[in-house]
Amino acid sequence: MKLYRLTGLALLVPLSMAGQQVSDDDFRFANANPAFASNQGPRVCIDEGHHNFHTADGRYKPFADLLRGDGYTVAGFSGAFTDEDLAGCGLLVIANPLAEENVTDWSYPHPSAFAKEEIRELMVWIRAGGRLLLFADHAPIAGAARDLGAVLGLVMIDAYVDAVPGATDVFQVSDGTLRPHRILEGRAPFERVNSVTTFTGQAVQITGGWTPLFVFGPEAVARISLSQVFQDGAFAEWPQFPVGGWVHGAVREWDRGRMVFLGEAAMCSAQVSGEERYPMGMNHPEAPQNAQFCLSVVRWLTGVLDR
């Protein structure tokens, strides 16, 4: 398969290239007004116990550093989700989990990354006041998160979705694909977000109390990877169908808890790939407001934007 378009997981390129997708240690965000003094903010736990593609010391280090620069304390969370361990988290971030059998083999089926006990514990924790930021990318990640999503009120499609095939996926307030929310307003005019760029993810249908944040426009297309079914499945033959109006990101307040779901994870990373050091995420030239958006998401989840 010869595709050079990079996505949040680099899953449209051969497996041997995925290892070239690394954190951009040169990325910096100029935070003019941190929400907390250094290490005085809530504790952010970044899941590392479910074969996650993004971890606090790995491809999500720029995201962890972004939060540390705002005064949050950030730590990896390597165990199973239990009530006792979740109690120590002011915010839990789950970024692109995988079932063990799909770590090196992305062929279908894509089973859940979570045990049923963990899903139950998460649901109880959230409703009692927990805060969850869930990134679940395209296949096979959507499959790995699908059972958790169902419990939370999200119907996930285990495919690859492009907002505009062949172009960078930019969601904008001006065209209605980025919907109004307190997150976009920030605390001051200089924190207002008008556009967010993503790098190929998944689409969902929302139920219950979810409010859409990113909505796909009429050109959006979902594709099923034949290469994850047949070894010689050519890209031109991938089944595809329209998903205009489907959701790419959403927010929900559930009893005392809060959740944000984002259907693509690279948007809050800063990565480089290959010898050309192709940028992807907050460091991408077409993503000038991504870092502010990612920071504002965490601020809304942790109540900073309620002040």
VENSULLIN-V359746 format. One record per helix or strand of 3 or more residues. SS is the DSSP state (helix for helix, strand for strand). FROM is the first residue (numbers start at 1). LEN is the number of residues. If there is no record, write none. Layout:
# VENSULLIN-V359746
<<SS & FROM & LEN> <SS & FROM & LEN>>
This chain:
# VENSULLIN-V359746
<<helix & 15 & 4> <strand & 43 & 5> <helix & 61 & 8> <strand & 73 & 5> <helix & 83 & 4> <strand & 91 & 5> <helix & 100 & 3> <helix & 116 & 12> <strand & 131 & 5> <helix & 141 & 12> <strand & 154 & 3> <strand & 160 & 3> <strand & 169 & 4> <helix & 182 & 4> <helix & 189 & 3> <strand & 195 & 4> <strand & 204 & 3> <strand & 211 & 5> <strand & 221 & 3> <helix & 226 & 3> <helix & 235 & 3> <strand & 240 & 3> <strand & 247 & 8> <strand & 257 & 6> <helix & 266 & 3> <strand & 270 & 4> <strand & 278 & 4> <helix & 290 & 12> <helix & 304 & 3>>
